[in-house]
Amino acid sequence: MTETFSDWLRQRSEPEWTEVITHPFTQALFDGLVPIDSMRSYLVQDYQFVDDFLALLGSGVAKADRYASRLAIAGSIRVVTSEENTYFQRAFDAFGVGESDRVSPELDEATKAFRELMQDTNARGSYAEVLTVLTVAEWSYLEWAMRAPSALPENFVHAEWITLHNSPDFRAWVRWLRGELDRVGAELDERDRARCLRLFQQATRCELDFFNAHWR
Ligand SMILES: Cc1ncc(CO)c(N)n1
């Protein structure tokens, strides 16, 4: 088989996958034209996404079948809890986001759906299923961010949201995630592969709904 498991999953998640990575929200972000209110609500909701995403990374550390894999995932936890977290704090300071919206904002339907998917996968998913959800989130973000022009928008809130997701380190992390999903996926039987496909499609749909919720 020349087609990898991750390619197989993605190809069966069209047209939504391409709609995510070419979403008009991302084009407006490149142009610095996402209205402040949209960017603010997007980031407030995304910070809640990141909470469960971090928990899912922890689930990956716990469920991985080898030490090298735990180390790789722990490296990503380091980024989410340092550079990415301080980005959110600086953006919230710039937008004047108060404590309650940082800690427990009212959740959009799209945020709730995504959090439920991650919580279920955390509680009941296999290592392959955890990798599937992590891969959709990270790979789709890499793919839209790689489409950015070299001239970044002036506002750091826009510019750094792009560079957080297309840096060489982030590229290497996504390459590792896909390779890991390909490795683990090669051992799965047909039924378990089908479960991963369903999850990949659901997570892709969640990504699309998440952008749509902030783009009217
Ligand atoms: C909704 C969403 N998907 C993916 C990422 C990247 O992890 C993010 N920050 N937010």
The ligand as an SDF file (V2000), in Angstrom:
LIG
                    3D

 10 10  0  0  0  0  0  0  0  0999 V2000
  -10.6440   24.6270   16.8120 C   0  0  0  0  0  0  0  0  0  0  0  0
   -9.1830   24.4060   16.7630 C   0  0  0  0  0  0  0  0  0  0  0  0
   -8.7020   23.3790   16.0410 N   0  0  0  0  0  0  0  0  0  0  0  0
   -7.3770   23.1390   16.0080 C   0  0  0  0  0  0  0  0  0  0  0  0
   -6.5030   23.9320   16.7110 C   0  0  0  0  0  0  0  0  0  0  0  0
   -5.0220   23.6510   16.6610 C   0  0  0  0  0  0  0  0  0  0  0  0
   -4.6890   22.8540   17.7150 O   0  0  0  0  0  0  0  0  0  0  0  0
   -7.0370   24.9860   17.4570 C   0  0  0  0  0  0  0  0  0  0  0  0
   -6.2340   25.8050   18.1850 N   0  0  0  0  0  0  0  0  0  0  0  0
   -8.3720   25.2010   17.4620 N   0  0  0  0  0  0  0  0  0  0  0  0
  1  2  1  0
  2  3  1  0
  2 10  2  0
  3  4  2  0
  4  5  1  0
  5  6  1  0
  5  8  2  0
  6  7  1  0
  8  9  1  0
  8 10  1  0
M  END
$$$$
